[in-house]
Amino acid sequence: MNTDNRINYGPVLENIFYTYARSRNYAVSIGRIGKLECDFILRDEQMQYAYVQVAMTIMNSRETEDREYRPLEQIADNYPKFVMTRGDMIQKRNGIRHVNLPEFIQTQGSFT
């Protein structure tokens, strides 16, 4: 009998991110833009928002990269938007900040 004992780290990173955002007193929800899903919508006490996509990596393929950026690119307001990954080469795309999640947490990064 064959078993697939590979760990899917995506949900683990999302849980780490969620715990960090809640520890910083953000209200956290999930959003939909048409058929696209935004992993996290954050709201602080001053009603300022931020949008976040979390992925293990976006470097495996252009399709993966597009899947993570596309929902954020569809949001028309000017609140900060982030793609957070574990260890990818940092890039910029359409004003969306790509950040290293472990470093962001270690330096107590801000969503403003």
ChimeraX attribute file (.defattr): number of C-alpha atoms within 10 A of each C-alpha:
attribute: neighborCount
match mode: 1-to-1
recipient: residues
	/A:1	2
	/A:2	4
	/A:3	5
	/A:4	5
	/A:5	6
	/A:6	6
	/A:7	8
	/A:8	9
	/A:9	13
	/A:10	15
	/A:11	13
	/A:12	13
	/A:13	19
	/A:14	18
	/A:15	13
	/A:16	15
	/A:17	21
	/A:18	20
	/A:19	12
	/A:20	16
	/A:21	20
	/A:22	12
	/A:23	10
	/A:24	14
	/A:25	12
	/A:26	20
	/A:27	17
	/A:28	19
	/A:29	13
	/A:30	12
	/A:31	14
	/A:32	12
	/A:33	12
	/A:34	8
	/A:35	6
	/A:36	14
	/A:37	16
	/A:38	21
	/A:39	21
	/A:40	22
	/A:41	18
	/A:42	21
	/A:43	18
	/A:44	16
	/A:45	9
	/A:46	6
	/A:47	9
	/A:48	13
	/A:49	20
	/A:50	19
	/A:51	24
	/A:52	25
	/A:53	23
	/A:54	27
	/A:55	22
	/A:56	19
	/A:57	20
	/A:58	22
	/A:59	13
	/A:60	9
	/A:61	10
	/A:62	9
	/A:63	10
	/A:64	13
	/A:65	15
	/A:66	12
	/A:67	15
	/A:68	23
	/A:69	21
	/A:70	15
	/A:71	21
	/A:72	24
	/A:73	15
	/A:74	12
	/A:75	13
	/A:76	7
	/A:77	9
	/A:78	9
	/A:79	12
	/A:80	17
	/A:81	24
	/A:82	21
	/A:83	26
	/A:84	26
	/A:85	22
	/A:86	18
	/A:87	15
	/A:88	17
	/A:89	12
	/A:90	12
	/A:91	10
	/A:92	11
	/A:93	10
	/A:94	9
	/A:95	12
	/A:96	17
	/A:97	16
	/A:98	21
	/A:99	21
	/A:100	19
	/A:101	22
	/A:102	17
	/A:103	12
	/A:104	15
	/A:105	14
	/A:106	8
	/A:107	9
	/A:108	11
	/A:109	14
	/A:110	10
	/A:111	20
	/A:112	10
